[in-house]
Structures are given as structure tokens and as C-alpha cells.
Amino acid sequence: MTEASSVEATRAGSICAACGGVLDASGRCAQCGRVFGEAHRCPHCHTVCDVEPHRKLLFRCLTCGAPRIPAGDGRAPSGSEVEALVLARKEQLRMGALRAAAAFLLGSGALSAVVALLILAVVTAGLLAKSVALLAAGAPFVLAALAWRSAARHEQALEQSLDQAYLSVLAEENQRAVGKLDAATVARRFGVGEARAELWLAELSVQELMGEVVPTLNARLRVPNEVATGEPAAESLAKSPATSENRDPPRHR
């Protein structure tokens, strides 16, 4: 039996294949904590595994460490959040690489500064040579500051991508919910503070409002090309073929 069929069979029987415990509605074993079902499949490494809390990513995959959204009611997500999660993963890797580079540059800069000071203390050199040596020793610190600043920009992009991913899942769950979701419920569901949950709900309300208002506005603002060019409406109607036919019907011989 393949892994996918084993997972579906386990979920259908509500019995854990590892310890024989009972699975809850989300597909998690109450006894050993193992998870089953497509709702727990990572969109990055495509393995069925659990998530763990993370300070920056909120939740990350136990297998690959990529940002993920924990499963709620056991339903597999529609996939609307995958693009934002993939982008968040790229920003996470770029941020980590730049911060590692900044740490390396700081270490190498400190070492080069110590070596330069020792050499200048022993060797007699002119002012120009000392200035060049100190500038060369300080160059890694400048590069480290630039790398850290760039990492901060990627960190901000990471947070924006995560917010978009969570908003996509929150919109789906809000449609399935019996009543409107409140901040406390959203905070418990996604493991965030109520302040951030309030921001998500406010953003979701704005998106729903714009989705209802914008098509109506577009319909009201739709005007004929003749009126848009500045011609009077009566002249534009007179030039239309339909109006000419109604005004002068064809004569039958």
C-alpha cells in the first residue's frame, strides 16, 4: 500500500496507523501526535508531516523548515495560499543568506582590523599607508551593514507574504464558518496575538467590500466611446446604426 492510500485509509477509519490511537477532526492522533491527511501535506517538500511554532514564520514544516499554515478542520486547502507561501520561502532563504553573509563579514572585518593594527604598531609606515590599511580593514564592516540592511528588506517582504497566505486561508474558513469569525478565534486558530488577528480581519473585510463595490463602480462608469470623446449624447445616438434604422424604416416596393 502506498503512503497516500495508507493515509486515506487511516483517516477513513479514524485510527492511527502508528499506534492505533484515535484521530481527531484534523487528522492528528491524540495518543502519539502523528498527523495524517492531505491537509498536513507541506506545499514545499510535499511530505505529510506536522508543523512547529516559529518566532518569525509563525509555523514551519518539521521536515524542511519552510513556512506553513497549520491545518484546522482537516480539510485540504484550495491552494490559494501556496503562491504566497512559496514567495515567503524565497524571502526566508534570501534573508538567512544575507544575515549569514553579514555575520561572516563582521567576523572577517574584526580579524582584519586586529591584524592591521598589529602590523601598524610594529611597522613604521606613512600616513597614506596607514589610511589605506585602515580603510581596507573597515571595508568588511561596510559590506556587513549593507547586507544586514538588505536582509531587513527581505524580512519585511517575508512578513507581507505570510500575511497574504494567512488571509487566503482565513477567507476560505470565514466562508465555511457558521457565523463571523472574531479576533479571539482567529488568534487561537493561527497562534498569533489578537492585535494581529484584528488586522487580518480588518484587511479581509476591506477585500470583501472592494470585491462587492468595484464591479458596481465599473458598471456605472462604463460609457460609450462617443460620449468619452466629448461628442453630445444626442449626436452619438443619431450616428448609431440602430437609431437610423428606427428613424427611417426601409421602404417596400
Backbone as CSV, one residue per row, in Angstrom:
resi,resn,N_x,N_y,N_z,CA_x,CA_y,CA_z,C_x,C_y,C_z
1,MET,0.849,-1.192,0.000,0.000,0.000,0.000,0.884,1.240,0.000
2,THR,0.575,2.212,-0.878,1.360,3.419,-0.951,1.084,4.301,0.250
3,GLU,1.935,5.348,0.361,1.772,6.251,1.505,0.456,7.016,1.431
4,ALA,0.088,7.458,0.204,-1.156,8.218,0.062,-2.373,7.376,0.404
5,SER,-2.405,6.126,-0.121,-3.542,5.269,0.179,-3.586,4.890,1.645
6,SER,-2.417,4.715,2.251,-2.386,4.406,3.682,-2.925,5.563,4.503
7,VAL,-2.571,6.783,4.059,-3.051,7.955,4.776,-4.557,8.065,4.677
8,GLU,-5.107,7.873,3.449,-6.552,7.988,3.276,-7.288,6.889,4.041
9,ALA,-6.720,5.676,4.013,-7.363,4.590,4.746,-7.359,4.857,6.243
10,THR,-6.253,5.427,6.728,-6.183,5.722,8.151,-7.180,6.795,8.539
11,ARG,-7.308,7.819,7.707,-8.258,8.875,8.015,-9.694,8.360,7.938
12,ALA,-9.968,7.479,6.959,-11.329,6.965,6.824,-11.721,6.143,8.041
13,GLY,-10.775,5.365,8.590,-11.072,4.570,9.767,-10.879,5.299,11.061
14,SER,-10.337,6.548,11.027,-10.103,7.350,12.231,-9.216,6.626,13.225
15,ILE,-8.287,5.799,12.701,-7.360,5.060,13.554,-5.946,5.364,13.097
16,CYS,-5.071,5.658,14.049,-3.679,5.952,13.736,-2.974,4.682,13.281
17,ALA,-2.257,4.774,12.160,-1.529,3.619,11.644,-0.273,3.328,12.440
18,ALA,0.176,4.269,13.256,1.405,4.067,14.015,1.153,3.427,15.374
19,CYS,0.151,3.911,16.120,-0.059,3.415,17.478,-1.475,2.890,17.711
20,GLY,-2.369,3.050,16.734,-3.738,2.594,16.908,-4.623,3.536,17.680
21,GLY,-4.131,4.752,17.914,-4.948,5.728,18.625,-6.029,6.309,17.738
22,VAL,-6.845,7.150,18.330,-7.969,7.759,17.625,-7.523,9.113,17.051
23,LEU,-7.920,9.370,15.804,-7.598,10.630,15.147,-8.707,11.642,15.403
24,ASP,-8.317,12.888,15.566,-9.313,13.943,15.737,-9.782,14.444,14.375
25,ALA,-10.553,15.514,14.369,-11.133,16.010,13.120,-10.083,16.515,12.149
26,SER,-8.937,16.964,12.657,-7.892,17.473,11.775,-6.967,16.384,11.261
27,GLY,-7.154,15.118,11.702,-6.276,14.037,11.279,-5.063,13.853,12.155
28,ARG,-5.105,14.309,13.389,-3.999,14.182,14.329,-4.319,13.116,15.368
29,CYS,-3.338,12.269,15.642,-3.518,11.220,16.636,-3.442,11.825,18.035
30,ALA,-4.454,11.538,18.823,-4.479,12.075,20.178,-3.491,11.375,21.101
31,GLN,-2.961,10.221,20.670,-2.068,9.449,21.542,-0.596,9.714,21.242
32,CYS,-0.201,9.618,19.966,1.213,9.794,19.614,1.496,11.120,18.916
33,GLY,0.467,11.848,18.500,0.654,13.148,17.879,0.959,13.116,16.398
34,ARG,0.977,11.950,15.776,1.261,11.864,14.350,0.058,12.388,13.564
35,VAL,0.356,12.973,12.386,-0.707,13.579,11.574,-0.870,12.795,10.284
36,PHE,-2.103,12.806,9.760,-2.449,12.108,8.524,-3.362,13.001,7.695
37,GLY,-3.306,12.829,6.392,-4.228,13.529,5.506,-3.555,14.604,4.678
38,GLU,-4.214,14.968,3.573,-3.683,15.970,2.659,-3.631,17.355,3.289
39,ALA,-4.425,17.580,4.317,-4.384,18.881,4.983,-3.037,19.137,5.644
40,HIS,-2.270,18.094,5.921,-0.973,18.220,6.575,0.187,18.039,5.591
41,ARG,-0.083,18.065,4.292,0.985,17.921,3.301,1.668,19.265,3.086
42,CYS,2.978,19.273,3.170,3.745,20.500,3.011,3.759,20.911,1.537
43,PRO,3.453,22.160,1.207,3.488,22.582,-0.196,4.897,22.759,-0.735
44,HIS,5.904,22.661,0.120,7.294,22.850,-0.321,8.001,21.510,-0.559
45,CYS,8.021,20.646,0.461,8.683,19.340,0.335,7.707,18.217,0.030
46,HIS,6.385,18.500,0.058,5.321,17.552,-0.322,5.292,16.305,0.562
47,THR,5.700,16.441,1.804,5.595,15.340,2.757,4.459,15.626,3.742
48,VAL,3.809,14.558,4.203,2.765,14.692,5.209,3.434,14.691,6.582
49,CYS,3.507,15.850,7.197,4.173,15.976,8.497,3.560,17.145,9.250
50,ASP,3.932,17.251,10.491,3.374,18.270,11.370,4.173,19.569,11.248
51,VAL,3.680,20.593,11.893,4.354,21.880,11.932,4.755,22.184,13.371
52,GLU,5.627,23.163,13.524,6.038,23.619,14.842,6.016,25.143,14.882
53,PRO,5.744,25.722,16.043,5.722,27.192,16.132,7.100,27.780,15.853
54,HIS,7.083,28.966,15.268,8.331,29.664,14.947,8.124,31.152,15.201
55,ARG,9.157,31.805,15.708,9.020,33.209,16.088,8.772,34.095,14.876
56,LYS,9.473,33.858,13.789,9.352,34.719,12.619,8.329,34.195,11.617
57,LEU,8.269,32.875,11.421,7.392,32.280,10.414,6.028,31.894,10.953
58,LEU,5.804,32.086,12.254,4.585,31.647,12.941,4.559,30.127,13.054
59,PHE,4.590,29.417,11.903,4.696,27.958,11.905,5.592,27.546,10.739
60,ARG,6.360,26.483,10.965,7.225,25.975,9.915,7.156,24.459,9.867
61,CYS,7.516,23.918,8.714,7.468,22.473,8.496,8.553,21.780,9.309
62,LEU,8.190,20.658,9.920,9.174,19.897,10.693,10.208,19.218,9.809
63,THR,9.895,19.033,8.529,10.816,18.337,7.635,11.779,19.292,6.950
64,CYS,11.254,20.337,6.316,12.118,21.224,5.527,12.294,22.602,6.150
65,GLY,11.542,22.952,7.175,11.699,24.242,7.823,11.070,25.402,7.089
66,ALA,10.270,25.143,6.055,9.635,26.207,5.286,8.377,26.697,6.000
67,PRO,7.937,27.916,5.712,6.715,28.428,6.362,5.482,27.658,5.922
68,ARG,4.636,27.335,6.870,3.396,26.616,6.597,2.280,27.158,7.471
69,ILE,1.056,26.800,7.100,-0.130,27.177,7.870,-0.709,25.909,8.483
70,PRO,-0.911,25.862,9.785,-1.414,24.631,10.401,-2.815,24.295,9.917
71,ALA,-3.092,22.985,9.833,-4.412,22.520,9.400,-5.430,22.812,10.488
72,GLY,-6.637,23.145,10.053,-7.687,23.459,11.010,-8.659,22.318,11.195
73,ASP,-9.642,22.237,10.304,-10.683,21.220,10.433,-10.368,19.943,9.662
74,GLY,-9.154,19.809,9.174,-8.773,18.599,8.451,-8.996,18.674,6.960
75,ARG,-9.599,19.739,6.462,-9.810,19.871,5.027,-8.533,20.360,4.356
76,ALA,-8.240,19.784,3.198,-7.078,20.224,2.442,-7.345,21.613,1.882
77,PRO,-6.397,22.550,1.983,-6.625,23.901,1.453,-6.777,23.885,-0.054
78,SER,-7.417,24.932,-0.575,-7.667,25.008,-2.015,-6.407,25.276,-2.812
79,GLY,-5.373,25.771,-2.171,-4.126,26.077,-2.865,-3.942,27.546,-3.154
80,SER,-4.885,28.390,-2.741,-4.749,29.821,-2.990,-3.612,30.441,-2.199
81,GLU,-3.191,29.766,-1.130,-2.127,30.305,-0.296,-0.746,29.819,-0.691
82,VAL,-0.651,28.879,-1.629,0.633,28.253,-1.953,1.597,29.263,-2.563
83,GLU,1.100,30.088,-3.475,1.976,31.063,-4.137,2.603,32.014,-3.123
84,ALA,1.800,32.489,-2.178,2.336,33.389,-1.155,3.310,32.668,-0.237
85,LEU,3.043,31.396,0.076,3.975,30.637,0.912,5.291,30.371,0.190
86,VAL,5.230,30.094,-1.099,6.453,29.879,-1.875,7.283,31.161,-1.916
87,LEU,6.615,32.288,-2.107,7.329,33.566,-2.094,7.923,33.845,-0.721
88,ALA,7.179,33.502,0.337,7.706,33.683,1.689,8.930,32.807,1.921
89,ARG,8.929,31.599,1.360,10.078,30.712,1.486,11.312,31.314,0.801
90,LYS,11.118,31.901,-0.378,12.239,32.534,-1.071,12.788,33.709,-0.272
91,GLU,11.894,34.512,0.279,12.347,35.639,1.093,13.045,35.158,2.360
92,GLN,12.581,34.046,2.907,13.229,33.482,4.093,14.654,33.055,3.786
93,LEU,14.852,32.377,2.655,16.197,31.927,2.277,17.110,33.106,1.972
94,ARG,16.587,34.110,1.291,17.414,35.284,0.994,17.793,36.025,2.262
95,MET,16.830,36.165,3.171,17.114,36.839,4.430,18.172,36.077,5.228
96,GLY,18.034,34.747,5.281,19.018,33.945,6.008,20.397,34.016,5.391
97,ALA,20.465,33.989,4.047,21.759,34.060,3.378,22.431,35.408,3.613
98,LEU,21.673,36.481,3.564,22.250,37.810,3.775,22.691,38.004,5.224
99,ARG,21.946,37.462,6.150,22.363,37.597,7.544,23.596,36.744,7.839
100,ALA,23.680,35.580,7.216,24.891,34.778,7.376,26.090,35.480,6.766
101,ALA,25.886,36.114,5.598,26.969,36.868,4.978,27.384,38.053,5.843
102,ALA,26.403,38.715,6.457,26.729,39.840,7.322,27.529,39.387,8.547
103,ALA,27.158,38.253,9.107,27.904,37.735,10.258,29.333,37.366,9.859
104,PHE,29.478,36.739,8.690,30.822,36.386,8.219,31.667,37.635,7.975
105,LEU,31.062,38.662,7.372,31.801,39.892,7.101,32.190,40.601,8.392
106,LEU,31.322,40.553,9.388,31.679,41.154,10.675,32.869,40.440,11.309
107,GLY,32.840,39.104,11.250,33.963,38.351,11.807,35.268,38.601,11.066
108,SER,35.195,38.576,9.733,36.404,38.817,8.951,36.882,40.256,9.098
109,GLY,35.939,41.200,9.253,36.332,42.590,9.460,37.029,42.792,10.790
110,ALA,36.513,42.144,11.825,37.171,42.253,13.131,38.569,41.655,13.097
111,LEU,38.710,40.505,12.418,40.026,39.875,12.322,40.992,40.735,11.522
112,SER,40.525,41.276,10.407,41.403,42.113,9.587,41.773,43.402,10.312
113,ALA,40.854,43.945,11.115,41.176,45.155,11.864,42.255,44.876,12.911
114,VAL,42.168,43.733,13.586,43.185,43.380,14.585,44.548,43.186,13.921
115,VAL,44.568,42.487,12.792,45.832,42.259,12.080,46.424,43.569,11.594
116,ALA,45.576,44.453,11.059,46.079,45.730,10.564,46.658,46.577,11.689
117,LEU,45.994,46.588,12.845,46.509,47.359,13.977,47.827,46.789,14.492
118,LEU,47.958,45.474,14.518,49.216,44.865,14.959,50.355,45.196,14.001
119,ILE,50.065,45.146,12.709,51.104,45.450,11.727,51.521,46.914,11.817
120,LEU,50.550,47.807,11.942,50.873,49.231,12.037,51.601,49.566,13.327
121,ALA,51.373,48.762,14.376,52.076,49.013,15.637,53.539,48.599,15.565
122,VAL,53.840,47.640,14.710,55.214,47.127,14.616,55.989,47.828,13.505
123,VAL,55.318,47.989,12.337,55.984,48.544,11.166,55.768,50.048,11.124
124,THR,56.829,50.763,10.808,56.739,52.212,10.642,56.280,52.509,9.213
125,ALA,55.171,53.194,9.100,54.610,53.498,7.784,54.120,54.928,7.753
126,GLY,53.961,55.451,6.543,53.496,56.807,6.373,52.001,56.932,6.610
127,LEU,51.540,58.162,6.562,50.126,58.425,6.814,49.248,57.811,5.720
128,LEU,49.694,57.877,4.488,48.910,57.316,3.393,48.780,55.802,3.525
129,ALA,49.875,55.120,3.866,49.828,53.671,4.021,48.928,53.267,5.184
130,LYS,48.976,54.020,6.278,48.111,53.708,7.420,46.628,53.911,7.059
131,SER,46.371,54.981,6.301,44.981,55.243,5.919,44.442,54.141,5.018
132,VAL,45.260,53.708,4.064,44.831,52.636,3.159,44.595,51.343,3.927
133,ALA,45.462,51.026,4.880,45.310,49.801,5.660,44.040,49.841,6.509
134,LEU,43.764,50.982,7.121,42.559,51.087,7.941,41.291,51.045,7.092
135,LEU,41.341,51.656,5.909,40.182,51.581,5.019,39.924,50.157,4.549
136,ALA,40.997,49.440,4.227,40.840,48.043,3.810,40.296,47.189,4.948
137,ALA,40.724,47.489,6.177,40.221,46.727,7.321,38.758,47.059,7.630
138,GLY,38.340,48.286,7.319,36.967,48.678,7.601,35.979,48.353,6.504
139,ALA,36.456,47.938,5.332,35.550,47.619,4.221,34.573,46.494,4.560
140,PRO,35.005,45.407,5.225,34.030,44.359,5.576,32.893,44.843,6.463
141,PHE,33.153,45.838,7.326,32.081,46.353,8.175,31.026,47.079,7.344
142,VAL,31.477,47.810,6.321,30.527,48.498,5.447,29.686,47.485,4.675
143,LEU,30.348,46.452,4.143,29.609,45.418,3.414,28.642,44.669,4.330
144,ALA,29.048,44.446,5.568,28.158,43.767,6.516,26.922,44.618,6.806
145,ALA,27.109,45.924,6.932,25.960,46.801,7.177,25.009,46.798,5.986
146,LEU,25.545,46.796,4.771,24.699,46.751,3.578,23.937,45.428,3.495
147,ALA,24.628,44.329,3.814,23.965,43.019,3.785,22.869,42.935,4.834
148,TRP,23.111,43.464,6.002,22.089,43.429,7.061,20.892,44.298,6.702
149,ARG,21.148,45.419,6.054,20.047,46.287,5.628,19.208,45.607,4.543
150,SER,19.865,44.937,3.622,19.120,44.205,2.597,18.327,43.053,3.200
151,ALA,18.889,42.400,4.207,18.157,41.329,4.891,16.914,41.860,5.577
152,ALA,16.969,43.074,6.101,15.788,43.676,6.731,14.683,43.902,5.708
153,ARG,15.040,44.283,4.485,14.023,44.457,3.445,13.380,43.127,3.078
154,HIS,14.173,42.072,2.992,13.608,40.751,2.702,12.751,40.249,3.871
155,GLU,13.112,40.622,5.077,12.286,40.243,6.231,10.914,40.913,6.163
156,GLN,10.881,42.167,5.736,9.600,42.850,5.579,8.764,42.210,4.470
157,ALA,9.414,41.838,3.365,8.691,41.153,2.289,8.191,39.786,2.746
158,LEU,8.954,39.122,3.605,8.532,37.838,4.158,7.263,37.992,4.979
159,GLU,7.201,39.003,5.826,6.008,39.227,6.644,4.797,39.541,5.776
160,GLN,4.980,40.305,4.721,3.864,40.625,3.833,3.359,39.378,3.117
161,SER,4.268,38.513,2.673,3.846,37.282,2.007,3.120,36.354,2.968
162,LEU,3.591,36.272,4.204,2.911,35.445,5.197,1.509,35.975,5.494
163,ASP,1.380,37.287,5.607,0.058,37.863,5.845,-0.894,37.532,4.695
164,GLN,-0.388,37.591,3.454,-1.242,37.283,2.313,-1.651,35.819,2.315
165,ALA,-0.736,34.923,2.683,-1.063,33.499,2.740,-2.115,33.220,3.808
166,TYR,-1.951,33.801,4.979,-2.922,33.583,6.055,-4.267,34.217,5.722
167,LEU,-4.249,35.340,5.015,-5.508,35.958,4.607,-6.265,35.060,3.627
168,SER,-5.547,34.369,2.742,-6.202,33.469,1.796,-6.900,32.330,2.527
169,VAL,-6.216,31.730,3.492,-6.816,30.636,4.260,-7.941,31.172,5.148
170,LEU,-7.747,32.344,5.718,-8.777,32.922,6.584,-10.042,33.229,5.789
171,ALA,-9.901,33.668,4.545,-11.072,33.943,3.716,-11.860,32.665,3.444
172,GLU,-11.170,31.562,3.187,-11.855,30.287,2.953,-12.579,29.819,4.208
173,GLU,-11.917,29.891,5.353,-12.547,29.432,6.591,-13.671,30.367,7.024
174,ASN,-13.567,31.627,6.674,-14.638,32.550,7.018,-15.903,32.245,6.215
175,GLN,-15.742,31.777,4.973,-16.900,31.397,4.176,-17.562,30.124,4.692
176,ARG,-16.757,29.208,5.245,-17.324,27.964,5.772,-17.883,28.117,7.177
177,ALA,-17.500,29.168,7.863,-17.942,29.343,9.252,-19.431,29.663,9.316
178,VAL,-20.055,29.227,10.404,-21.484,29.487,10.601,-21.722,30.969,10.843
179,GLY,-20.922,31.564,11.712,-21.011,32.993,11.981,-19.697,33.669,11.627
180,LYS,-19.643,34.970,11.827,-18.435,35.717,11.559,-17.353,35.354,12.581
181,LEU,-16.130,35.179,12.108,-15.015,34.869,12.987,-14.604,36.113,13.755
182,ASP,-14.265,35.935,15.043,-13.796,37.050,15.836,-12.293,36.943,16.025
183,ALA,-11.704,37.979,16.607,-10.253,38.039,16.757,-9.729,36.946,17.686
184,ALA,-10.477,36.636,18.740,-10.014,35.608,19.673,-9.946,34.239,19.006
185,THR,-10.968,33.917,18.197,-10.975,32.631,17.496,-9.845,32.544,16.493
186,VAL,-9.616,33.612,15.743,-8.533,33.634,14.755,-7.175,33.539,15.441
187,ALA,-7.028,34.206,16.589,-5.763,34.166,17.324,-5.453,32.755,17.813
188,ARG,-6.467,32.062,18.327,-6.246,30.681,18.775,-5.992,29.755,17.592
189,ARG,-6.667,29.985,16.493,-6.536,29.109,15.324,-5.140,29.184,14.719
190,PHE,-4.587,30.381,14.586,-3.310,30.556,13.904,-2.156,30.869,14.844
191,GLY,-2.395,30.865,16.132,-1.308,31.055,17.079,-0.680,32.429,17.052
192,VAL,-1.493,33.470,16.861,-0.993,34.841,16.837,-1.692,35.634,17.930
193,GLY,-1.233,36.858,18.124,-1.887,37.739,19.076,-3.194,38.286,18.526
194,GLU,-4.048,38.729,19.421,-5.341,39.252,18.991,-5.190,40.538,18.176
195,ALA,-4.125,41.294,18.426,-3.912,42.515,17.646,-3.669,42.193,16.177
196,ARG,-2.842,41.189,15.925,-2.589,40.797,14.536,-3.825,40.148,13.922
197,ALA,-4.565,39.395,14.726,-5.814,38.811,14.226,-6.811,39.898,13.845
198,GLU,-6.877,40.973,14.620,-7.755,42.089,14.291,-7.355,42.727,12.966
199,LEU,-6.040,42.861,12.734,-5.569,43.429,11.467,-5.954,42.536,10.293
200,TRP,-5.826,41.218,10.463,-6.210,40.294,9.401,-7.701,40.398,9.102
201,LEU,-8.523,40.436,10.131,-9.967,40.530,9.923,-10.341,41.855,9.268
202,ALA,-9.669,42.932,9.649,-9.944,44.227,9.022,-9.554,44.207,7.549
203,GLU,-8.396,43.622,7.246,-7.972,43.515,5.850,-8.920,42.633,5.056
204,LEU,-9.392,41.556,5.664,-10.349,40.676,4.994,-11.657,41.402,4.719
205,SER,-12.105,42.220,5.667,-13.331,42.982,5.456,-13.167,43.982,4.320
206,VAL,-11.998,44.615,4.241,-11.751,45.568,3.162,-11.739,44.862,1.812
207,GLN,-11.104,43.688,1.740,-11.066,42.945,0.485,-12.468,42.502,0.066
208,GLU,-13.288,42.045,1.024,-14.656,41.653,0.690,-15.474,42.854,0.234
209,LEU,-15.285,44.001,0.878,-16.017,45.195,0.490,-15.626,45.655,-0.902
210,MET,-14.326,45.659,-1.194,-13.870,46.068,-2.518,-14.331,45.101,-3.585
211,GLY,-14.417,43.829,-3.249,-14.901,42.855,-4.215,-16.356,43.060,-4.572
212,GLU,-17.150,43.649,-3.647,-18.558,43.917,-3.918,-18.771,45.284,-4.558
213,VAL,-17.927,46.254,-4.231,-18.153,47.618,-4.686,-17.541,47.876,-6.054
214,VAL,-16.331,47.351,-6.293,-15.619,47.674,-7.528,-16.375,47.256,-8.778
215,PRO,-16.961,46.047,-8.894,-17.727,45.733,-10.104,-18.891,46.685,-10.328
216,THR,-19.568,47.134,-9.259,-20.670,48.074,-9.412,-20.185,49.414,-9.931
217,LEU,-19.050,49.867,-9.395,-18.492,51.120,-9.871,-18.079,51.023,-11.330
218,ASN,-17.480,49.922,-11.719,-17.081,49.747,-13.112,-18.290,49.754,-14.037
219,ALA,-19.412,49.168,-13.590,-20.605,49.162,-14.414,-21.183,50.570,-14.559
220,ARG,-21.108,51.362,-13.492,-21.638,52.716,-13.562,-20.744,53.626,-14.402
221,LEU,-19.436,53.366,-14.386,-18.513,54.221,-15.106,-18.347,53.826,-16.558
222,ARG,-19.017,52.757,-16.995,-18.893,52.322,-18.374,-19.725,53.234,-19.254
223,VAL,-19.097,53.990,-20.190,-19.778,54.972,-21.043,-19.452,54.663,-22.479
224,PRO,-20.286,55.140,-23.431,-19.982,54.916,-24.840,-18.724,55.656,-25.252
225,ASN,-18.096,55.157,-26.302,-16.873,55.776,-26.782,-17.124,57.185,-27.296
226,GLU,-18.322,57.432,-27.912,-18.611,58.745,-28.450,-18.735,59.772,-27.339
227,VAL,-19.370,59.370,-26.214,-19.502,60.290,-25.094,-18.149,60.555,-24.462
228,ALA,-17.274,59.504,-24.411,-15.951,59.680,-23.823,-15.106,60.636,-24.637
229,THR,-15.352,60.744,-25.961,-14.569,61.653,-26.798,-15.080,63.069,-26.753
230,GLY,-16.226,63.320,-26.091,-16.697,64.681,-25.936,-17.865,65.034,-26.817
231,GLU,-18.358,64.128,-27.674,-19.486,64.432,-28.519,-20.772,64.375,-27.710
232,PRO,-21.782,65.153,-28.079,-23.053,65.103,-27.339,-23.708,63.749,-27.464
233,ALA,-24.498,63.424,-26.463,-25.130,62.114,-26.458,-26.151,62.004,-27.577
234,ALA,-26.856,63.132,-27.901,-27.860,63.070,-28.963,-27.227,62.781,-30.310
235,GLU,-26.037,63.409,-30.548,-25.351,63.161,-31.815,-24.833,61.735,-31.907
236,SER,-24.355,61.207,-30.792,-23.861,59.834,-30.804,-24.990,58.852,-31.049
237,LEU,-26.178,59.153,-30.492,-27.299,58.266,-30.745,-27.780,58.384,-32.183
238,ALA,-27.711,59.614,-32.746,-28.137,59.794,-34.125,-27.236,59.074,-35.099
239,LYS,-25.920,58.941,-34.728,-24.978,58.281,-35.614,-25.021,56.770,-35.501
240,SER,-25.678,56.231,-34.492,-25.692,54.789,-34.314,-26.573,54.143,-35.362
241,PRO,-26.178,52.973,-35.886,-26.959,52.303,-36.914,-28.348,51.922,-36.449
242,ALA,-28.481,51.516,-35.197,-29.788,51.087,-34.706,-30.775,52.237,-34.714
243,THR,-30.329,53.459,-34.351,-31.219,54.611,-34.321,-31.631,55.025,-35.722
244,SER,-30.706,54.938,-36.693,-31.013,55.312,-38.066,-32.051,54.386,-38.659
245,GLU,-31.974,53.112,-38.365,-32.945,52.164,-38.896,-34.314,52.408,-38.305
246,ASN,-34.380,52.756,-37.001,-35.681,53.013,-36.391,-36.298,54.305,-36.899
247,ARG,-35.451,55.285,-37.240,-35.983,56.567,-37.696,-36.471,56.500,-39.138
248,ASP,-35.741,55.846,-40.026,-36.082,55.717,-41.438,-36.201,54.255,-41.791
249,PRO,-37.370,53.664,-41.590,-37.509,52.249,-41.921,-37.407,52.043,-43.413
250,PRO,-36.935,50.905,-43.866,-36.802,50.626,-45.294,-38.168,50.600,-45.965
251,ARG,-38.238,51.153,-47.174,-39.475,51.193,-47.948,-39.580,49.925,-48.775
252,HIS,-40.780,49.349,-48.784,-41.039,48.155,-49.592,-41.696,48.565,-50.904
253,ARG,-41.177,48.097,-51.992,-41.733,48.378,-53.311,-42.914,47.467,-53.584
